[in-house]
Amino acid sequence: MEEAMAFSLCNSITDRQSRELVRHGTPPFPLACYRHDSESVNAVPWHWHDELETVLVKKGRVTVFVEGESRELGPGEGCFVTAGALHHVRREREEPVDLHSMVFHPRLVGGSMESVFWQDYLQPLLSAANRCVWLSEGVPWEREALEAMETAWRACGEEQPGFEFQAREGLSRLVFLLSAHCPAAKKPPSEKALREGERIKAMLRYIEEHYSGELTVAQIARSAAVSESECLRCFRNMIGAAPIQYVKQLRIRRAAELLESTEEAVAAIGAACGFQEMSYFSRTFRALKGCTPSRYREERRAAEAVCRAVENGGPAEK
């Protein structure tokens, strides 16, 4: 059975503030479902968006980072990420991963801002101090919330007549359970949390603009008008990695995109992404991607050829 049109692999594109630019769903039905496999789950950069997001792990183990929090999740576990929260998912082990995420605009379940659904149930979540709610099957109401997520996902996958009602029903149930069992969400975010969020977004924006050249912690810190020690602390608390480590990961991600989408020489791509020495580029790429840049390009091209053959109705060459 083929997957429904509602499902797709996530291809995240962000602006210079790490705000995601992908439109999720359509204006009449602002909901999109994404499947992440072992490869794609690590390809999604740190990002944030105006929509709400659910994450449900079906297979394997991943670590979800949401601003100052992180948690390793296994099969049957998930989380709810509120609007505007900077977040990222990372595969932790060499085992297959199957992760389902849904991204939806609050108006899908809240209607207008004057409605009781928005004011009594959504607004407390949108102004939450806790930017993420972790969910496991061991707690009854959390298990019910995970089941509501699964209901919405399954409705989108089957796409039976009226599936939009079923999907919205599942997400409405989820929002109700979250608002009923997360009283801490009624507190507004602290000034410190808001300030840290703005600082990290400013520094990520600076890195996006300058990753192809030389970057130091001092430069990154100045972009947010903070000291180097505050920069390091902010990255450690919000991102879970040092600034230079984040820069390295970004450079390799951009290099991988160019290897897939262009015919540029490998050395030229490395230089364009901030690696002046080919040996260092190749060594770093292998450490993060598991193969050399040339091998990565070959494997991606081969995979694309197989996909094209299948789409055209021909045999898939091994």
C-alpha distance (Angstrom), angle and dihedral (degrees) to the residues before:
residue distance angle dihedral
M1 . . .
E2 3.79 . .
E3 3.77 121.0 .
A4 3.77 115.6 -103.4
M5 3.77 121.7 -105.7
A6 3.81 88.9 -108.1
F7 3.80 91.1 71.9
S8 3.79 122.6 74.8
L9 3.78 141.2 153.5
C10 3.78 110.0 -97.6
N11 3.81 114.5 -108.4
S12 3.77 101.7 -176.1
I13 3.81 118.9 -160.3
T14 3.79 119.3 -176.2
D15 3.79 135.9 -170.7
R16 3.79 125.1 -130.9
Q17 3.80 91.1 -79.2
S18 3.84 91.2 54.4
R19 3.79 89.0 -108.9
E20 3.77 109.7 148.2
L21 3.81 113.7 -116.0
V22 3.80 98.8 -167.0
R23 3.79 114.8 113.3
H24 3.79 108.4 -128.9
G25 3.78 113.0 -145.5
T26 3.80 119.9 -33.1
P27 3.83 132.6 -61.4
P28 3.84 91.6 -103.3
F29 3.84 92.1 46.0
P30 3.84 109.9 21.2
L31 3.81 98.9 -169.5
A32 3.79 129.4 107.3
C33 3.80 129.8 -177.9
Y34 3.80 121.2 -150.5
R35 3.79 132.1 -168.9
H36 3.80 117.3 -152.9
D37 3.79 120.0 -162.3
S38 3.79 130.2 -171.6
E39 3.82 92.1 -76.8
S40 3.80 103.0 38.3
V41 3.80 97.3 45.8
N42 3.81 91.9 70.3
A43 3.80 93.0 42.8
V44 3.81 94.8 68.5
P45 3.82 108.4 96.0
W46 3.78 128.2 -144.8
H47 3.79 104.1 -72.8
W48 3.78 146.6 150.9
H49 3.80 134.8 -153.8
D50 3.78 141.8 -177.7
E51 3.80 92.0 -109.5
L52 3.79 130.3 84.2
E53 3.80 118.9 -111.6
T54 3.77 137.2 -156.1
V55 3.80 124.6 -160.5
L56 3.80 124.3 -163.1
V57 3.80 123.7 177.9
K58 3.80 113.4 -144.9
K59 3.81 99.3 170.5
G60 3.79 136.2 10.1
R61 3.79 128.6 5.9
V62 3.80 130.6 -74.9
T63 3.78 136.5 171.9
V64 3.79 116.4 -127.3
F65 3.81 117.2 -154.5
V66 3.81 119.4 -162.1
E67 3.80 112.7 177.4
G68 3.82 104.6 -71.1
E69 3.82 96.5 0.0
S70 3.78 136.4 73.0
R71 3.77 136.7 175.2
E72 3.78 136.1 176.7
L73 3.80 110.8 -124.4
G74 3.79 128.9 -162.6
P75 3.81 135.4 -172.2
G76 3.80 112.4 -41.1
E77 3.81 94.0 17.9
G78 3.78 127.8 106.8
C79 3.77 147.6 149.0
F80 3.79 144.9 -135.8
V81 3.82 117.7 -126.9
T82 3.79 118.1 -160.2
A83 3.80 126.4 -137.5
G84 3.80 117.7 -74.8
A85 3.80 95.5 16.6
L86 3.80 116.1 137.3
H87 3.81 107.6 -128.7
H88 3.79 146.0 164.4
V89 3.82 139.0 -178.0
R90 3.81 124.0 -143.2
R91 3.79 130.4 -170.9
E92 3.78 109.0 -129.4
R93 3.79 106.3 -174.0
E94 3.80 139.0 41.9
E95 3.78 95.2 -107.5
P96 3.81 134.1 102.4
V97 3.81 116.1 -77.5
D98 3.78 128.5 -155.7
L99 3.79 113.0 178.3
H100 3.81 127.7 172.2
S101 3.78 121.6 -155.8
M102 3.79 131.3 177.3
V103 3.79 123.0 -162.0
F104 3.79 116.7 -165.9
H105 3.77 138.6 166.0
P106 3.83 115.5 -113.7
R107 3.80 91.2 -122.5
L108 3.82 89.4 67.9
V109 3.80 89.7 74.8
G110 3.81 100.9 14.4
G111 3.78 102.7 49.4
S112 3.79 112.1 -165.9
M113 3.80 123.0 1.3
E114 3.81 89.4 -112.9
S115 3.80 93.4 60.0
V116 3.79 124.3 104.2
F117 3.81 88.8 -123.4
W118 3.79 91.5 60.4
Q119 3.79 99.1 39.4
D120 3.81 99.8 41.7
Y121 3.80 102.4 33.2
L122 3.80 113.2 15.6
Q123 3.77 102.1 38.2
P124 3.83 94.4 60.5
L125 3.81 88.7 53.4
L126 3.81 93.9 46.4
S127 3.81 91.5 52.2
A128 3.80 93.5 42.5
A129 3.78 122.3 146.6
N130 3.82 88.3 -152.7
R131 3.80 103.7 66.3
C132 3.80 93.0 -164.1
V133 3.81 135.9 35.3
W134 3.82 114.5 -152.3
L135 3.80 116.9 -145.0
S136 3.80 132.1 -161.3
E137 3.79 135.4 169.3
G138 3.81 92.9 -118.6
V139 3.82 94.2 76.7
P140 3.84 113.8 65.9
W141 3.80 98.4 -137.5
E142 3.81 91.5 42.7
R143 3.79 90.0 51.6
E144 3.81 88.1 52.0
A145 3.81 89.6 50.6
L146 3.81 90.7 51.7
E147 3.80 89.4 49.6
A148 3.82 89.7 51.9
M149 3.82 89.1 53.3
E150 3.79 89.8 49.8
T151 3.82 90.7 49.7
A152 3.81 91.5 55.2
W153 3.80 92.3 45.1
R154 3.80 93.5 49.1
A155 3.82 91.9 48.2
C156 3.81 90.7 54.5
G157 3.78 91.2 47.1
E158 3.79 95.5 51.1
E159 3.82 94.5 41.0
Q160 3.78 93.6 -162.2
P161 3.82 117.6 169.6
G162 3.77 107.1 -69.6
F163 3.82 93.8 17.1
E164 3.80 88.3 140.0
F165 3.81 89.7 67.1
Q166 3.81 91.3 50.1
A167 3.79 92.6 48.3
R168 3.80 92.3 48.6
E169 3.80 90.3 46.2
G170 3.80 91.2 55.2
L171 3.80 93.1 47.6
S172 3.82 91.7 45.1
R173 3.79 89.2 53.6
L174 3.80 89.3 49.9
V175 3.81 92.6 51.5
F176 3.81 91.2 48.6
L177 3.81 92.5 51.3
L178 3.80 92.1 47.8
S179 3.80 93.3 49.0
A180 3.81 91.6 46.4
H181 3.81 96.9 49.0
C182 3.80 103.9 33.2
P183 3.83 105.4 67.9
A184 3.80 90.6 159.6
A185 3.79 87.1 67.9
K186 3.80 88.9 72.4
K187 3.81 90.4 72.3
P188 3.80 114.9 89.8
P189 3.81 117.8 -120.6
S190 3.80 113.3 -87.3
E191 3.80 120.2 -108.3
K192 3.79 88.7 -115.1
A193 3.81 92.4 55.2
L194 3.81 91.6 47.7
R195 3.79 91.2 48.1
E196 3.80 92.8 49.6
G197 3.79 90.5 48.2
E198 3.80 91.8 54.0
R199 3.80 92.3 45.7
I200 3.79 94.8 52.0
K201 3.81 91.6 47.2
A202 3.80 90.2 51.3
M203 3.80 91.5 50.7
L204 3.80 92.8 46.3
R205 3.79 88.9 50.6
Y206 3.81 90.2 52.6
I207 3.80 91.6 49.4
E208 3.82 91.2 50.3
E209 3.80 89.4 53.5
H210 3.81 96.7 46.2
Y211 3.82 108.3 27.0
S212 3.82 92.5 111.6
G213 3.82 91.8 64.5
E214 3.76 135.7 48.8
L215 3.79 113.0 -57.0
T216 3.79 130.0 -171.0
V217 3.78 133.1 -176.1
A218 3.80 88.4 -113.8
Q219 3.80 92.0 57.6
I220 3.79 92.4 47.0
A221 3.81 91.4 48.6
R222 3.82 92.5 50.4
S223 3.80 90.7 54.2
A224 3.83 88.3 67.9
A225 3.81 96.0 33.1
V226 3.81 93.5 -114.9
S227 3.79 134.9 122.9
E228 3.79 122.1 -97.7
S229 3.80 91.1 -108.8
E230 3.82 90.6 51.6
C231 3.80 89.5 48.4
L232 3.80 91.1 53.1
R233 3.80 91.7 46.1
C234 3.79 92.5 48.4
F235 3.81 93.1 50.6
R236 3.80 91.2 45.8
N237 3.82 92.9 50.6
M238 3.80 99.2 39.6
I239 3.81 105.2 28.5
G240 3.79 103.0 22.5
A241 3.80 92.3 -132.8
A242 3.80 138.5 80.6
P243 3.84 116.8 -97.2
I244 3.81 94.3 -112.3
Q245 3.80 90.7 48.4
Y246 3.80 89.1 53.4
V247 3.83 90.0 48.8
K248 3.80 90.4 52.1
Q249 3.81 91.7 50.5
L250 3.80 91.4 48.6
R251 3.80 92.4 49.9
I252 3.79 92.2 51.2
R253 3.81 91.5 47.2
R254 3.81 91.1 51.9
A255 3.81 90.5 45.9
A256 3.80 90.8 52.3
E257 3.81 90.1 51.8
L258 3.83 91.0 52.2
L259 3.80 92.6 46.3
E260 3.80 88.8 55.8
S261 3.79 99.6 41.3
T262 3.83 105.4 35.2
E263 3.80 141.5 45.8
E264 3.81 92.9 -134.1
A265 3.79 116.6 137.9
V266 3.80 114.6 -95.6
A267 3.81 92.5 -118.7
A268 3.82 91.4 50.6
I269 3.80 90.7 51.3
G270 3.78 91.1 49.8
A271 3.80 91.3 51.6
A272 3.81 92.1 46.6
C273 3.80 88.8 54.5
G274 3.79 96.3 50.8
F275 3.83 101.9 -89.4
Q276 3.79 110.6 122.7
E277 3.80 95.0 176.5
M278 3.80 117.9 61.9
S279 3.80 93.0 -152.2
Y280 3.81 91.6 54.9
F281 3.81 91.3 46.4
S282 3.79 92.2 50.9
R283 3.81 92.9 45.3
T284 3.81 93.4 48.3
F285 3.80 92.7 44.8
R286 3.80 91.3 51.6
A287 3.80 91.6 48.8
L288 3.82 92.5 54.0
K289 3.82 101.8 31.6
G290 3.79 102.3 30.1
C291 3.82 96.0 -121.4
T292 3.79 141.7 52.1
P293 3.83 120.5 -82.6
S294 3.82 91.5 -108.6
R295 3.79 92.2 50.5
Y296 3.81 90.7 47.0
R297 3.81 90.8 54.7
E298 3.81 92.0 47.9
E299 3.79 93.2 50.4
R300 3.81 93.1 47.1
R301 3.79 92.6 49.1
A302 3.80 90.5 49.3
A303 3.81 91.1 49.8
E304 3.82 90.8 49.5
A305 3.80 90.5 51.2
V306 3.80 90.9 52.8
C307 3.82 91.1 49.5
R308 3.81 91.9 49.8
A309 3.79 91.4 49.4
V310 3.79 91.7 51.2
E311 3.82 92.1 46.7
N312 3.83 90.2 50.9
G313 3.78 91.7 51.0
G314 3.79 95.8 -110.9
P315 3.82 129.7 124.2
A316 3.78 116.9 -78.3
E317 3.79 109.6 -120.5
K318 3.76 116.2 -136.0
